[in-house]
């Protein structure tokens, strides 16, 4: 992150623009995992970046998992 460090209990969400289209990534200051979209070959460029509370993310994602029949 350029302006500030990642706050405790937060993860970094990034929208990355790549040659094949945008992708969504989750991670921290040093690593990331592509969640959706094509792989940003050549690294791409970050168009949006923000911090999300880990516990809130898990809590809000859980109903979608249950809707798929998973626990």
N, C-alpha and C positions, 0 to 999 in steps of 0.2 A: 504494500500500500504506500502511496506516495505522501499523503498529507498527515496521516496518523496511524498509530499501531492498532491492531485488532484488539478490541476490548475483551476482557475475560468473559467467557460464556457466549461468545458470538462467533459466527462463521461468516465468511465472505462469499457473497453472491455476485457473480459477474455475468454480464451479457457481452459476448465476444463476437466481433464481426470478422468472419473469415471469407475466403474466396468462394466457398460453396453456400454461404448464408450464415445467419447468426446462430450461436449456440449458448446454452445456459450452463454455467459452471458453479460448483460449490467447493470451498476449500478454506485455506488460511493464507498467511503471508507467503508461504513457500511452496505449497502444493495445491492442486485443484483436481476436481473430478468432473468430467462432462456429464451433465444430467440429460440434456436434450439437444437436438440439432446436430448438424454435421461437424466432424472434427475440424477445428480451425487450422488446417495445414499451413505451415509457415509461421505459426504463432498467432496470427490475426491481431486485431487491436481491440482493447477493452472500450466499449461504448458506454456502459453503465456499470457502476460498482457500488455496493452497499453492504452494511453489516446487518445480520439478522440474529436474534436471540435463538440459541440452539433449542432450548426447551420449548419456546413458542413454535418454532418450525416443526418439531416432532409432534407437538400437540395438535397443530393445525393439519398436518399431513396424515395423522392416524385415521380420521374418518374415511379418507380416500382408500386407504388400505383395507379397512373393514368393508367398504362398498364392493371391493373385489373378492370378498369372501375370505380374506386373510385375517389372522389375528396378530 
